[in-house]
Amino acid sequence: MTNSRWEIFLDGLVKRALFWSPFRSFLLYKYRYAFTPAQLARLTVLATEAAAAPGDFCEIGCYRGYTTVFLNKHLDVIAPAKRYWAIDTFGGFVPGDVAHELKARGKNSAEDRRALDKFTINSQFWFDCTMRLNGITRVVTQAVAVQDFSFPVSARFSFVLIDVDLYLPTQAALEKFWPHLSPGGVIVVDDCHEGHVYDGSRQAVNEFCAQHQLRFEVTETKLAVLRKV
Ligand SMILES: C[S@@+](CC[C@H](N)C(=O)[O-])C[C@H]1O[C@@H](n2cnc3c(N)ncnc32)[C@H](O)[C@@H]1O
């Protein structure tokens, strides 16, 4: 349906007013991904590889849904029947997880503390609205700490993106999801470069893989990739 001249005129008027208002940032396009284009490209390739395996997709730590929308637009094309779980507290980090970073992992500089206080302005309702706005219907959201997330023993996953930044939730996610990953499936853990505030993810991957005698690779600087054969 085409817009009438009147609608186009009104649309232009509202947008010009927005531009000259304090709400300018809502009008202008901003790159919001926590991933570089090369990392998104790698995620796309890994998702395509994993989609051949049976089971659902899952993103643990989905924040406001930027990557969720991106990966679901890809699924629309390559595997529209897949289900996609999106798990988050939708309120930022869990106090016990932060306490562990501060006390046991020594992440207590002023800069660390700021990073450990992020992602609090969010809501499951906003997230679900974002999915609807983008025409995405396959995503099932769960507002829960990954440590408390439970699924049926019969659940199977083909692709799991773990993006919860800290040691304890990454460890819990690996322990919980690896046994349910189908052969041919892939787990990607974000933030697996050493020596930064969120390097608890890398510690959890190192320990998990050592304990279970698994190999992993780190690709595009910070994406740890675990494949189930
Ligand atoms: C880096 S953001 C995720 C970004 C998202 N994957 C994206 O690409 O747009 C980290 C998210 O992990 C969530 N989170 C942190 N600890 C968690 C936990 N224990 N269980 C579930 N979600 C958690 C936070 O609420 C936050 O939204």
The ligand as a Gaussian input file, in Angstrom:
#p B3LYP/6-31G(d) Opt

LIG

0 1
 C       26.111000      -8.776000      26.600000
 S       24.414000      -8.828000      27.002000
 C       23.760000      -9.889000      25.754000
 C       23.808000      -9.253000      24.374000
 C       22.993000      -9.989000      23.323000
 N       23.392000     -11.380000      23.168000
 C       23.179000      -9.281000      22.009000
 O       24.007000      -9.747000      21.190000
 O       22.537000      -8.256000      21.778000
 C       24.433000      -9.851000      28.415000
 C       23.029000     -10.242000      28.915000
 O       23.175000     -11.331000      29.835000
 C       22.140000     -11.231000      30.792000
 N       22.531000     -12.045000      31.955000
 C       23.562000     -11.813000      32.795000
 N       23.636000     -12.760000      33.740000
 C       22.625000     -13.635000      33.475000
 C       22.186000     -14.858000      34.076000
 N       22.779000     -15.359000      35.164000
 N       21.131000     -15.489000      33.517000
 C       20.506000     -14.978000      32.421000
 N       20.879000     -13.833000      31.814000
 C       21.923000     -13.176000      32.331000
 C       22.064000      -9.736000      31.080000
 O       20.814000      -9.386000      31.642000
 C       22.299000      -9.137000      29.687000
 O       21.084000      -8.827000      29.054000

